[in-house]
Amino acid sequence: MDESKMVALMEYLSSSDSEEDIEIIEHILTKKKNIIPKINNYITDVVHAYTDPQFKGSFRMERCTAYFVIEMFEESIFFPKNNLSDCTITSENHILSFIWFSANKCSLRDVSERFGIGLTTQFRINNRVMDFLVSISSTFINFNEGSVGLSQEFQKVSGMPGVIGCIDGTSILIRTPAHKIKSTYTNRHDKPSITLQAICDYKKRL
């Protein structure tokens, strides 16, 4: 609390005749800030000491891939170079904390404490990195690769343009697992089963 607010509270305290007001103000003045403990230097002390297999086991990604993304993010418009509140958080911290959050299915609070970042800041980091990944997704994810050739071959067989495969499903009968309720495994024919869905190309290859 800054000095001006402290003086205003003290003046009010001295002029108030209400015991309740005095108790409230004394509580405000003596209340300690709730500081959440965090892990300090987690990246430099722990992550940098990981072997490559340990890194992949923790982040579900090769180290070289993660640091390739880190370099791209740092050069992008999404990295806050001029935001005084966030610019002290490195691009490495941005990407690694987001990967940890995504790969390990843990809570936002767990990630913020592990990487030494405030909860609200970690939320902003996640949004920032997601926006960045969406912006580069078309460069690295291409579902059209080879689809033109498949479509042409499928059209020769079926006469239908713009098709690359056929999709269908079937039910495979099973025994109801032990100690389970049968109704949760039954299909529309009231038979316990699992569903198989498959796609094949013009040569009937799955």
N, CA, C and O of each residue as an XYZ file, in Angstrom:
824
protein
N       0.857     -1.191      0.000
C       0.000      0.000      0.000
C       0.892      1.240      0.000
O       1.834      1.332      0.787
N       0.582      2.221     -0.912
C       1.446      3.393     -0.997
C       1.186      4.346      0.177
O       0.215      4.193      0.917
N       2.066      5.317      0.325
C       2.059      6.206      1.490
C       0.796      7.050      1.571
O       0.271      7.246      2.667
N       0.286      7.558      0.443
C      -0.902      8.419      0.457
C      -2.126      7.663      0.957
O      -2.921      8.201      1.728
N      -2.277      6.416      0.518
C      -3.407      5.608      0.976
C      -3.279      5.295      2.459
O      -4.270      5.266      3.189
N      -2.053      5.062      2.891
C      -1.813      4.778      4.299
C      -2.205      5.978      5.165
O      -2.832      5.813      6.212
N      -1.832      7.193      4.726
C      -2.162      8.402      5.476
C      -3.675      8.596      5.543
O      -4.211      8.942      6.596
N      -4.363      8.375      4.425
C      -5.821      8.541      4.377
C      -6.508      7.578      5.330
O      -7.467      7.943      6.009
N      -6.017      6.355      5.378
C      -6.609      5.359      6.281
C      -6.358      5.722      7.742
O      -7.226      5.537      8.595
N      -5.163      6.240      8.020
C      -4.832      6.602      9.396
C      -5.687      7.774      9.863
O      -6.131      7.810     11.010
N      -5.918      8.746      8.954
C      -6.768      9.895      9.310
C      -8.203      9.439      9.572
O      -8.855      9.900     10.508
N      -8.681      8.522      8.724
C     -10.037      8.018      8.929
C     -10.120      7.231     10.230
O     -11.113      7.312     10.952
N      -9.081      6.479     10.518
C      -9.045      5.666     11.732
C      -9.108      6.546     12.978
O      -9.784      6.222     13.954
N      -8.385      7.666     12.921
C      -8.342      8.542     14.097
C      -9.645      9.301     14.306
O      -9.951      9.716     15.424
N     -10.428      9.488     13.214
C     -11.675     10.262     13.323
C     -12.912      9.389     13.487
O     -14.003      9.898     13.746
N     -12.749      8.094     13.341
C     -13.912      7.210     13.394
C     -14.219      6.807     14.833
O     -13.326      6.523     15.632
N     -15.522      6.795     15.131
C     -15.966      6.368     16.462
C     -16.484      4.931     16.451
O     -16.857      4.396     17.495
N     -16.505      4.315     15.287
C     -17.050      2.964     15.165
C     -15.969      1.932     15.416
O     -14.934      1.928     14.750
N     -16.211      1.063     16.373
C     -15.258     -0.004     16.636
C     -15.152     -0.955     15.446
O     -14.085     -1.513     15.185
N     -16.261     -1.140     14.725
C     -16.256     -2.027     13.560
C     -15.362     -1.474     12.461
O     -14.603     -2.211     11.833
N     -15.462     -0.141     12.230
C     -14.611      0.489     11.219
C     -13.145      0.336     11.589
O     -12.303      0.056     10.736
N     -12.853      0.521     12.857
C     -11.466      0.410     13.310
C     -10.935     -0.998     13.076
O      -9.800     -1.171     12.632
N     -11.762     -2.016     13.377
C     -11.330     -3.407     13.189
C     -11.082     -3.721     11.712
O     -10.125     -4.416     11.370
N     -11.959     -3.199     10.837
C     -11.806     -3.443      9.403
C     -10.518     -2.831      8.883
O      -9.773     -3.466      8.136
N     -10.255     -1.566      9.292
C      -9.059     -0.882      8.802
C      -7.795     -1.529      9.348
O      -6.806     -1.665      8.627
N      -7.819     -1.923     10.596
C      -6.657     -2.597     11.171
C      -6.377     -3.915     10.450
O      -5.223     -4.298     10.257
N      -7.456     -4.604     10.054
C      -7.286     -5.852      9.304
C      -6.631     -5.583      7.949
O      -5.756     -6.331      7.512
N      -7.070     -4.493      7.284
C      -6.496     -4.153      5.980
C      -5.016     -3.811      6.107
O      -4.195     -4.244      5.298
N      -4.686     -3.026      7.134
C      -3.303     -2.586      7.309
C      -2.370     -3.730      7.670
O      -1.197     -3.714      7.296
N      -2.874     -4.716      8.388
C      -2.007     -5.804      8.859
C      -2.067     -7.040      7.975
O      -1.311     -7.989      8.181
N      -2.968     -7.035      6.982
C      -3.121     -8.221      6.131
C      -1.891     -8.403      5.267
O      -1.423     -7.461      4.629
N      -1.374     -9.613      5.248
C      -0.190     -9.917      4.457
C      -0.604    -10.381      3.063
O      -1.634    -11.032      2.892
N       0.200    -10.041      2.091
C      -0.064    -10.456      0.716
C       0.096    -11.960      0.596
O       1.052    -12.545      1.107
N      -0.874    -12.585     -0.102
C      -0.832    -14.034     -0.286
C       0.129    -14.371     -1.417
O      -0.206    -14.211     -2.590
N       1.313    -14.832     -1.067
C       2.338    -15.156     -2.059
C       2.340    -16.659     -2.301
O       2.549    -17.448     -1.380
N       2.103    -17.047     -3.558
C       2.080    -18.461     -3.914
C       3.504    -18.913     -4.226
O       4.147    -18.325     -5.096
N       4.017    -19.940     -3.544
C       5.379    -20.420     -3.815
C       5.506    -20.942     -5.242
O       4.593    -21.579     -5.766
N       6.653    -20.661     -5.862
C       6.907    -21.123     -7.221
C       8.287    -21.763     -7.283
O       9.136    -21.525     -6.424
N       8.496    -22.571     -8.304
C       9.806    -23.178     -8.538
C      10.675    -22.160     -9.256
O      10.298    -21.662    -10.317
N      11.820    -21.850     -8.696
C      12.721    -20.887     -9.312
C      13.700    -21.584    -10.255
O      14.229    -22.649     -9.938
N      13.936    -20.972    -11.420
C      14.942    -21.446    -12.378
C      14.700    -22.890    -12.826
O      15.644    -23.661    -12.997
N      13.435    -23.245    -13.013
C      13.123    -24.621    -13.402
C      13.755    -24.986    -14.745
O      14.272    -26.091    -14.911
N      13.713    -24.058    -15.701
C      14.261    -24.365    -17.024
C      15.776    -24.516    -16.982
O      16.322    -25.493    -17.495
N      16.451    -23.549    -16.373
C      17.924    -23.589    -16.365
C      18.469    -24.705    -15.482
O      19.470    -25.335    -15.824
N      17.819    -24.951    -14.350
C      18.351    -25.946    -13.410
C      17.901    -27.370    -13.711
O      18.620    -28.324    -13.413
N      16.720    -27.519    -14.297
C      16.176    -28.864    -14.508
C      16.106    -29.233    -15.988
O      16.687    -30.233    -16.410
N      15.398    -28.430    -16.770
C      15.178    -28.779    -18.177
C      16.489    -28.834    -18.952
O      16.697    -29.738    -19.761
N      17.365    -27.876    -18.708
C      18.652    -27.870    -19.425
C      19.528    -29.062    -19.051
O      20.440    -29.421    -19.795
N      19.257    -29.670    -17.913
C      20.030    -30.838    -17.478
C      19.455    -32.149    -18.010
O      20.081    -33.199    -17.870
N      18.275    -32.100    -18.617
C      17.671    -33.306    -19.189
C      18.526    -33.855    -20.325
O      19.083    -33.095    -21.119
N      18.625    -35.164    -20.394
C      19.150    -35.778    -21.610
C      18.066    -35.684    -22.682
O      16.920    -35.360    -22.370
N      18.404    -35.957    -23.921
C      17.402    -35.882    -24.985
C      16.232    -36.838    -24.746
O      15.083    -36.439    -24.935
N      16.484    -38.094    -24.335
C      15.337    -38.972    -24.033
C      14.489    -38.464    -22.865
O      13.265    -38.601    -22.886
N      15.128    -37.880    -21.850
C      14.370    -37.331    -20.717
C      13.521    -36.134    -21.160
O      12.383    -35.968    -20.719
N      14.087    -35.316    -22.026
C      13.340    -34.167    -22.536
C      12.116    -34.637    -23.310
O      11.018    -34.114    -23.116
N      12.299    -35.618    -24.182
C      11.179    -36.126    -24.969
C      10.133    -36.792    -24.081
O       8.935    -36.690    -24.347
N      10.583    -37.475    -23.026
C       9.649    -38.110    -22.116
C       8.797    -37.103    -21.365
O       7.629    -37.370    -21.084
N       9.364    -35.951    -21.036
C       8.637    -34.935    -20.273
C       7.782    -34.039    -21.152
O       6.669    -33.670    -20.777
N       8.311    -33.682    -22.345
C       7.610    -32.726    -23.201
C       6.924    -33.378    -24.399
O       6.272    -32.693    -25.187
N       7.066    -34.713    -24.544
C       6.442    -35.449    -25.651
C       6.877    -34.893    -27.010
O       6.111    -34.902    -27.973
N       8.102    -34.417    -27.065
C       8.600    -33.772    -28.282
C      10.120    -33.809    -28.277
O      10.748    -33.717    -27.222
N      10.708    -33.944    -29.456
C      12.163    -33.886    -29.553
C      12.657    -32.498    -29.162
O      12.004    -31.494    -29.445
N      13.818    -32.451    -28.506
C      14.369    -31.161    -28.082
C      14.591    -30.232    -29.277
O      14.290    -29.040    -29.202
N      15.120    -30.776    -30.383
C      15.414    -29.935    -31.554
C      14.135    -29.335    -32.131
O      14.147    -28.203    -32.615
N      13.036    -30.079    -32.085
C      11.761    -29.553    -32.589
C      11.258    -28.412    -31.708
O      10.811    -27.378    -32.203
N      11.341    -28.620    -30.381
C      10.882    -27.594    -29.444
C      11.662    -26.305    -29.629
O      11.079    -25.221    -29.628
N      12.976    -26.411    -29.789
C      13.791    -25.199    -29.902
C      13.689    -24.568    -31.291
O      13.954    -23.377    -31.455
N      13.311    -25.354    -32.276
C      12.996    -24.782    -33.587
C      11.753    -23.894    -33.483
O      11.708    -22.807    -34.058
N      10.753    -24.367    -32.748
C       9.527    -23.581    -32.532
C       9.844    -22.342    -31.698
O       9.303    -21.267    -31.957
N      10.714    -22.484    -30.701
C      11.098    -21.352    -29.853
C      11.724    -20.235    -30.692
O      11.402    -19.062    -30.504
N      12.612    -20.595    -31.613
C      13.259    -19.596    -32.469
C      12.240    -18.899    -33.367
O      12.292    -17.684    -33.556
N      11.317    -19.683    -33.916
C      10.291    -19.084    -34.770
C       9.405    -18.134    -33.975
O       9.062    -17.051    -34.448
N       9.035    -18.548    -32.761
C       8.170    -17.709    -31.937
C       8.850    -16.398    -31.576
O       8.212    -15.345    -31.581
N      10.140    -16.453    -31.264
C      10.869    -15.244    -30.867
C      10.935    -14.228    -32.000
O      10.974    -13.023    -31.754
N      10.947    -14.708    -33.235
C      11.018    -13.816    -34.391
C       9.638    -13.365    -34.870
O       9.527    -12.536    -35.773
N       8.590    -13.917    -34.258
C       7.236    -13.603    -34.713
C       6.692    -12.353    -34.026
O       7.282    -11.840    -33.075
N       5.556    -11.879    -34.529
C       4.908    -10.705    -33.944
C       4.192    -11.050    -32.636
O       3.748    -10.158    -31.914
N       4.086    -12.327    -32.341
C       3.353    -12.743    -31.143
C       4.225    -12.697    -29.882
O       3.703    -12.713    -28.767
N       5.536    -12.641    -30.054
C       6.430    -12.553    -28.896
C       6.449    -11.103    -28.413
O       6.792    -10.204    -29.181
N       6.081    -10.860    -27.133
C       5.916     -9.476    -26.630
C       7.246     -8.784    -26.350
O       7.701     -8.734    -25.207
N       7.859     -8.257    -27.392
C       9.163     -7.600    -27.230
C       9.053     -6.245    -26.537
O       9.996     -5.806    -25.879
N       7.899     -5.578    -26.683
C       7.752     -4.223    -26.145
C       6.803     -4.132    -24.964
O       6.572     -3.043    -24.439
N       6.248     -5.261    -24.539
C       5.330     -5.267    -23.398
C       6.144     -5.412    -22.119
O       6.694     -6.479    -21.847
N       6.220     -4.338    -21.333
C       7.091     -4.326    -20.158
C       6.720     -5.392    -19.136
O       7.586     -5.894    -18.419
N       5.431     -5.744    -19.066
C       5.007     -6.726    -18.059
C       5.361     -8.150    -18.452
O       5.502     -9.015    -17.588
N       5.508     -8.406    -19.776
C       5.741     -9.772    -20.237
C       7.081     -9.974    -20.934
O       7.484    -11.114    -21.165
N       7.784     -8.884    -21.278
C       8.998     -9.037    -22.072
C      10.124     -9.711    -21.300
O      11.077    -10.199    -21.908
N      10.034     -9.748    -19.973
C      11.066    -10.424    -19.190
C      10.923    -11.942    -19.252
O      11.833    -12.668    -18.851
N       9.782    -12.425    -19.754
C       9.576    -13.862    -19.896
C      10.077    -14.276    -21.272
O       9.575    -13.795    -22.288
N      11.050    -15.151    -21.310
C      11.714    -15.489    -22.558
C      10.815    -16.301    -23.484
O       9.805    -16.865    -23.063
N      11.207    -16.347    -24.751
C      10.475    -17.177    -25.708
C      10.583    -18.646    -25.327
O       9.658    -19.426    -25.556
N      11.717    -19.019    -24.745
C      11.897    -20.398    -24.278
C      10.872    -20.736    -23.203
O      10.283    -21.817    -23.215
N      10.661    -19.808    -22.277
C       9.685    -20.024    -21.213
C       8.272    -20.078    -21.786
O       7.453    -20.885    -21.347
N       7.989    -19.234    -22.750
C       6.679    -19.238    -23.403
C       6.369    -20.627    -23.977
O       5.354    -21.239    -23.644
N       7.251    -21.100    -24.832
C       6.970    -22.337    -25.572
C       7.030    -23.565    -24.677
O       6.163    -24.435    -24.765
N       8.045    -23.650    -23.813
C       8.167    -24.844    -22.976
C       7.024    -24.959    -21.985
O       6.533    -26.059    -21.733
N       6.596    -23.847    -21.425
C       5.468    -23.914    -20.481
C       4.182    -24.310    -21.200
O       3.362    -25.045    -20.651
N       4.008    -23.822    -22.427
C       2.811    -24.192    -23.193
C       2.853    -25.670    -23.578
O       1.841    -26.364    -23.488
N       4.025    -26.153    -24.007
C       4.140    -27.568    -24.378
C       3.869    -28.452    -23.168
O       3.188    -29.471    -23.278
N       4.403    -28.059    -22.010
C       4.175    -28.837    -20.794
C       2.680    -28.900    -20.478
O       2.150    -29.960    -20.145
N       2.012    -27.755    -20.585
C       0.575    -27.688    -20.323
C      -0.195    -28.589    -21.284
O      -1.138    -29.267    -20.877
N       0.199    -28.600    -22.551
C      -0.511    -29.371    -23.566
C      -0.202    -30.861    -23.494
O      -1.083    -31.698    -23.688
N       1.064    -31.184    -23.211
C       1.496    -32.578    -23.289
C       1.178    -33.389    -22.048
O       1.030    -34.608    -22.128
N       1.071    -32.733    -20.907
C       0.922    -33.473    -19.658
C      -0.464    -33.384    -19.027
O      -0.692    -33.917    -17.941
N      -1.389    -32.710    -19.707
C      -2.775    -32.631    -19.243
C      -2.866    -32.194    -17.779
O      -3.623    -32.765    -16.995
N      -2.087    -31.178    -17.426
C      -2.096    -30.691    -16.047
C      -2.813    -29.338    -15.992
O      -3.137    -28.746    -17.022
N      -3.047    -28.872    -14.784
C      -3.785    -27.627    -14.607
C      -2.904    -26.418    -14.917
O      -1.676    -26.505    -14.907
N      -3.554    -25.299    -15.190
C      -2.837    -24.055    -15.454
C      -2.037    -23.634    -14.231
O      -0.930    -23.111    -14.362
N      -2.583    -23.855    -13.056
C      -1.884    -23.494    -11.818
C      -0.588    -24.293    -11.670
O       0.440    -23.750    -11.265
N      -0.642    -25.584    -12.000
C       0.561    -26.422    -11.903
C       1.660    -25.900    -12.812
O       2.825    -25.849    -12.416
N       1.297    -25.511    -14.027
C       2.286    -25.000    -14.988
C       2.870    -23.680    -14.515
O       4.082    -23.478    -14.587
N       2.019    -22.773    -14.027
C       2.503    -21.461    -13.602
C       3.468    -21.579    -12.428
O       4.463    -20.856    -12.366
N       3.182    -22.482    -11.502
C       4.069    -22.663    -10.347
C       5.370    -23.348    -10.757
O       6.438    -23.013    -10.245
N       5.281    -24.314    -11.689
C       6.474    -25.039    -12.132
C       7.444    -24.119    -12.859
O       8.657    -24.198    -12.663
N       6.893    -23.237    -13.709
C       7.752    -22.377    -14.520
C       7.951    -20.993    -13.915
O       8.523    -20.110    -14.553
N       7.480    -20.803    -12.684
C       7.734    -19.550    -11.977
C       7.038    -18.355    -12.565
O       7.592    -17.256    -12.586
N       5.805    -18.558    -13.052
C       5.055    -17.493    -13.707
C       3.721    -17.314    -12.992
O       3.142    -18.283    -12.503
N       3.235    -16.082    -12.929
C       1.929    -15.833    -12.329
C       0.827    -16.529    -13.110
O       0.955    -16.763    -14.312
N      -0.256    -16.858    -12.419
C      -1.352    -17.601    -13.039
C      -1.963    -16.836    -14.215
O      -2.193    -17.408    -15.281
N      -2.226    -15.544    -14.016
C      -2.810    -14.732    -15.088
C      -1.850    -14.603    -16.259
O      -2.262    -14.651    -17.418
N      -0.569    -14.440    -15.951
C       0.442    -14.323    -17.006
C       0.532    -15.611    -17.809
O       0.660    -15.573    -19.033
N       0.465    -16.756    -17.126
C       0.514    -18.036    -17.830
C      -0.684    -18.207    -18.756
O      -0.568    -18.777    -19.840
N      -1.835    -17.707    -18.316
C      -3.025    -17.745    -19.170
C      -2.789    -16.938    -20.449
O      -3.133    -17.383    -21.544
N      -2.201    -15.750    -20.300
C      -1.909    -14.914    -21.477
C      -0.872    -15.585    -22.370
O      -0.968    -15.517    -23.595
N       0.113    -16.231    -21.762
C       1.139    -16.941    -22.539
C       0.510    -18.034    -23.386
O       0.818    -18.163    -24.571
N      -0.367    -18.818    -22.785
C      -1.017    -19.902    -23.523
C      -1.795    -19.364    -24.720
O      -1.716    -19.921    -25.815
N      -2.546    -18.282    -24.514
C      -3.304    -17.692    -25.619
C      -2.379    -17.175    -26.710
O      -2.646    -17.338    -27.901
N      -1.295    -16.552    -26.286
C      -0.327    -15.977    -27.234
C       0.308    -17.071    -28.092
O       0.420    -16.931    -29.310
N       0.721    -18.155    -27.444
C       1.373    -19.249    -28.171
C       0.371    -19.964    -29.077
O       0.720    -20.356    -30.190
N      -0.864    -20.139    -28.617
C      -1.879    -20.767    -29.468
C      -2.128    -19.938    -30.715
O      -2.253    -20.489    -31.808
N      -2.203    -18.611    -30.566
C      -2.382    -17.739    -31.735
C      -1.207    -17.892    -32.700
O      -1.395    -17.917    -33.916
N      -0.006    -17.995    -32.157
C       1.190    -18.173    -32.988
C       1.132    -19.494    -33.745
O       1.413    -19.533    -34.943
N       0.766    -20.586    -33.054
C       0.724    -21.899    -33.694
C      -0.337    -21.958    -34.788
O      -0.138    -22.586    -35.829
N      -1.462    -21.299    -34.542
C      -2.505    -21.250    -35.567
C      -1.988    -20.500    -36.800
O      -2.294    -20.874    -37.932
N      -1.208    -19.446    -36.573
C      -0.718    -18.628    -37.686
C       0.266    -19.382    -38.575
O       0.366    -19.089    -39.766
N       0.999    -20.355    -38.011
C       1.981    -21.102    -38.818
C       1.472    -22.488    -39.207
O       2.172    -23.242    -39.883
N       0.267    -22.821    -38.785
C      -0.227    -24.188    -39.000
C      -0.300    -24.562    -40.477
O       0.025    -25.690    -40.846
N      -0.724    -23.624    -41.326
C      -0.872    -23.941    -42.746
C       0.466    -24.234    -43.418
O       0.513    -24.878    -44.466
N       1.556    -23.756    -42.808
C       2.886    -24.000    -43.371
C       3.338    -25.426    -43.129
O       4.048    -26.007    -43.950
N       2.928    -25.992    -42.003
C       3.438    -27.303    -41.605
C       2.382    -28.412    -41.664
O       2.729    -29.593    -41.685
N       1.110    -28.046    -41.690
C       0.043    -29.052    -41.767
C      -0.640    -28.901    -43.111
O      -1.307    -27.898    -43.367
N      -0.478    -29.886    -43.962
C      -1.027    -29.813    -45.311
C      -1.769    -31.100    -45.625
O      -1.162    -32.121    -45.949
N      -3.096    -31.037    -45.525
C      -3.898    -32.225    -45.802
C      -4.094    -32.448    -47.305
O      -4.672    -33.461    -47.698
N      -3.628    -31.530    -48.149
C      -3.804    -31.676    -49.591
C      -2.675    -32.455    -50.247
O      -2.742    -32.767    -51.436
N      -1.627    -32.774    -49.469
C      -0.482    -33.458    -50.040
C      -0.900    -34.832    -50.566
O      -1.307    -35.695    -49.788
N      -0.801    -35.041    -51.881
C      -1.148    -36.319    -52.494
C      -2.624    -36.504    -52.764
O      -3.015    -37.471    -53.418
N      -3.462    -35.587    -52.267
C      -4.905    -35.771    -52.407
C      -5.370    -35.581    -53.848
O      -6.367    -36.173    -54.262
N      -4.648    -34.752    -54.618
C      -5.046    -34.519    -56.007
C      -4.938    -35.810    -56.806
O      -5.841    -36.169    -57.562
N      -3.804    -36.506    -56.624
C      -3.611    -37.777    -57.313
C      -4.635    -38.819    -56.894
O      -5.166    -39.544    -57.736
N      -4.914    -38.899    -55.599
C      -5.915    -39.840    -55.094
C      -7.287    -39.542    -55.682
O      -8.019    -40.452    -56.074
N      -7.625    -38.262    -55.739
C      -8.923    -37.865    -56.259
C      -9.077    -38.246    -57.731
O     -10.136    -38.708    -58.157
N      -8.018    -38.048    -58.492
C      -8.063    -38.377    -59.925
C      -8.230    -39.879    -60.131
O      -8.997    -40.316    -60.989
N      -7.499    -40.670    -59.329
C      -7.606    -42.129    -59.457
C      -8.980    -42.621    -59.012
O      -9.544    -43.534    -59.614
N      -9.520    -42.005    -57.944
C     -10.836    -42.410    -57.465
C     -11.911    -42.078    -58.501
O     -12.873    -42.829    -58.664
N     -11.749    -40.962    -59.194
C     -12.723    -40.564    -60.209
C     -12.715    -41.536    -61.386
O     -13.756    -41.792    -61.991
N     -11.530    -42.081    -61.713
C     -11.453    -43.070    -62.800
C     -12.262    -44.320    -62.449
O     -12.885    -44.928    -63.320
N     -12.249    -44.693    -61.183
C     -12.932    -45.905    -60.746
C     -14.429    -45.682    -60.573
O     -15.242    -46.507    -60.989
N     -14.787    -44.546    -59.949
C     -16.182    -44.330    -59.550
C     -16.939    -43.318    -60.404
O     -18.170    -43.306    -60.430
N     -16.192    -42.474    -61.098
C     -16.838    -41.418    -61.856
C     -17.208    -40.219    -60.998
O     -17.810    -39.265    -61.492
N     -16.853    -40.259    -59.715
C     -17.194    -39.166    -58.797
C     -15.977    -38.270    -58.589
O     -14.934    -38.760    -58.154
N     -16.074    -36.976    -58.886
C     -14.936    -36.072    -58.696
C     -14.803    -35.617    -57.234
O     -15.772    -35.624    -56.475
N     -13.597    -35.229    -56.867
C     -13.367    -34.634    -55.549
C     -13.445    -35.599    -54.389
O     -13.669    -35.174    -53.255
N     -13.264    -36.904    -54.640
C     -13.333    -37.905    -53.572
C     -11.963    -38.573    -53.433
O     -11.346    -38.939    -54.434
N     -11.490    -38.732    -52.204
C     -10.201    -39.401    -51.999
C     -10.344    -40.705    -51.229
O      -9.364    -41.434    -51.079
N     -11.553    -41.023    -50.731
C     -11.717    -42.279    -50.009
C     -13.152    -42.528    -49.605
O     -14.003    -41.642    -49.681
N     -13.403    -43.746    -49.174
C     -14.722    -44.133    -48.675
C     -14.612    -44.450    -47.190
O     -13.641    -45.061    -46.745
N     -15.598    -44.036    -46.446
C     -15.589    -44.257    -45.005
C     -16.825    -45.051    -44.611
O     -17.920    -44.814    -45.119
N     -16.634    -45.988    -43.705
C     -17.766    -46.776    -43.205
C     -17.382    -47.316    -41.833
O     -16.229    -47.222    -41.411
N     -18.354    -47.874    -41.155
C     -18.115    -48.422    -39.829
C     -18.865    -49.717    -39.627
O     -19.799    -50.023    -40.367
N     -18.464    -50.474    -38.633
C     -19.141    -51.713    -38.294
C     -18.995    -51.972    -36.806
O     -18.133    -51.393    -36.144
N     -19.833    -52.836    -36.296
C     -19.767    -53.199    -34.875
C     -19.109    -54.559    -34.730
O     -19.493    -55.513    -35.406
N     -18.122    -54.654    -33.856
C     -17.451    -55.920    -33.565
C     -17.974    -56.422    -32.229
O     -17.806    -55.770    -31.198
N     -18.602    -57.577    -32.258
C     -19.206    -58.119    -31.049
C     -18.136    -58.492    -30.029
O     -17.099    -59.055    -30.381
N     -18.395    -58.176    -28.768
C     -17.471    -58.493    -27.675
C     -18.273    -59.007    -26.484
O     -19.499    -58.903    -26.449
N     -17.565    -59.558    -25.526
C     -18.178    -59.862    -24.243
C     -18.132    -58.603    -23.384
O     -17.168    -57.838    -23.424
N     -19.172    -58.410    -22.623
C     -19.161    -57.263    -21.709
C     -18.016    -57.427    -20.718
O     -17.919    -58.469    -20.070
N     -17.147    -56.428    -20.582
C     -16.030    -56.538    -19.628
C     -16.517    -56.849    -18.214
O     -17.609    -56.445    -17.815
N     -15.691    -57.571    -17.472
C     -16.060    -57.987    -16.116
C     -16.361    -56.779    -15.238
O     -15.677    -55.757    -15.299
N     -17.396    -56.922    -14.424
C     -17.798    -55.897    -13.451
C     -18.230    -54.582    -14.115
O     -18.182    -53.523    -13.490
N     -18.648    -54.658    -15.380
C     -19.129    -53.478    -16.085
C     -20.610    -53.627    -16.405
O     -21.134    -54.740    -16.444
N     -21.280    -52.506    -16.633
C     -22.698    -52.522    -16.970
C     -22.848    -52.769    -18.468
O     -22.273    -52.050    -19.285
N     -23.616    -53.783    -18.819
C     -23.748    -54.197    -20.218
C     -24.283    -53.082    -21.103
O     -23.841    -52.926    -22.241
N     -25.236    -52.303    -20.584
C     -25.892    -51.287    -21.414
C     -24.940    -50.222    -21.936
O     -25.225    -49.587    -22.951
N     -23.802    -50.012    -21.253
C     -22.849    -48.998    -21.718
C     -22.034    -49.478    -22.917
O     -21.319    -48.688    -23.535
N     -22.134    -50.764    -23.251
C     -21.363    -51.316    -24.365
C     -22.247    -51.804    -25.504
O     -21.728    -52.302    -26.502
N     -23.559    -51.677    -25.388
C     -24.451    -52.229    -26.408
C     -24.653    -51.264    -27.564
O     -24.667    -50.046    -27.387
N     -24.811    -51.843    -28.762
C     -25.099    -51.041    -29.950
C     -26.607    -50.947    -30.162
O     -27.390    -51.311    -29.284
N     -27.004    -50.460    -31.328
C     -28.434    -50.261    -31.570
C     -29.206    -51.584    -31.679
O     -30.437    -51.602    -31.639
N     -28.464    -52.685    -31.818
C     -29.108    -54.011    -31.856
C     -29.095    -54.665    -30.479
O     -29.408    -55.848    -30.343
N     -28.735    -53.892    -29.466
C     -28.683    -54.383    -28.086
C     -27.648    -55.493    -27.901
O     -27.836    -56.402    -27.092
N     -26.556    -55.409    -28.659
C     -25.462    -56.373    -28.557
C     -24.220    -55.630    -28.063
O     -23.916    -54.547    -28.563
N     -23.495    -56.195    -27.085
C     -22.248    -55.543    -26.643
C     -21.210    -55.574    -27.762
O     -20.935    -56.628    -28.335
N     -20.643    -54.427    -28.065
C     -19.710    -54.361    -29.188
C     -18.801    -53.150    -29.066
O     -19.021    -52.265    -28.238
N     -17.771    -53.129    -29.912
C     -16.967    -51.923    -30.099
C     -17.119    -51.501    -31.551
O     -17.388    -52.332    -32.419
N     -16.949    -50.219    -31.817
C     -17.169    -49.697    -33.173
C     -15.850    -49.571    -33.908
O     -14.882    -49.017    -33.386
N     -15.822    -50.094    -35.128
C     -14.661    -49.940    -36.002
C     -15.035    -48.989    -37.124
O     -16.036    -49.201    -37.809
N     -14.251    -47.956    -37.318
C     -14.457    -47.033    -38.434
C     -13.230    -47.076    -39.319
O     -12.104    -47.032    -38.823
N     -13.433    -47.163    -40.631
C     -12.297    -47.300    -41.548
C     -12.509    -46.458    -42.795
O     -13.639    -46.178    -43.196
N     -11.384    -46.058    -43.404
C     -11.396    -45.331    -44.672
C     -10.517    -46.095    -45.653
O      -9.430    -46.541    -45.287
N     -10.969    -46.250    -46.890
C     -10.143    -46.909    -47.901
C     -10.031    -46.024    -49.137
O     -10.881    -45.170    -49.389
N      -8.961    -46.246    -49.904
C      -8.763    -45.471    -51.121
C      -9.338    -46.225    -52.322
O     -10.086    -47.188    -52.152
N      -8.995    -45.792    -53.515
C      -9.574    -46.371    -54.727
C      -9.126    -47.820    -54.950
O      -9.752    -48.548    -55.720
N      -8.052    -48.237    -54.284
C      -7.587    -49.635    -54.371
C      -8.090    -50.482    -53.212
O      -7.664    -51.623    -53.039
N      -8.998    -49.918    -52.418
C      -9.568    -50.577    -51.243
C      -8.519    -50.800    -50.147
O      -8.650    -51.706    -49.325
N      -7.497    -49.974    -50.148
C      -6.494    -50.037    -49.090
C      -6.973    -49.198    -47.914
O      -7.397    -48.055    -48.088
N      -6.903    -49.779    -46.700
C      -7.357    -49.065    -45.505
C      -6.403    -47.924    -45.188
O      -6.609    -47.198    -44.215
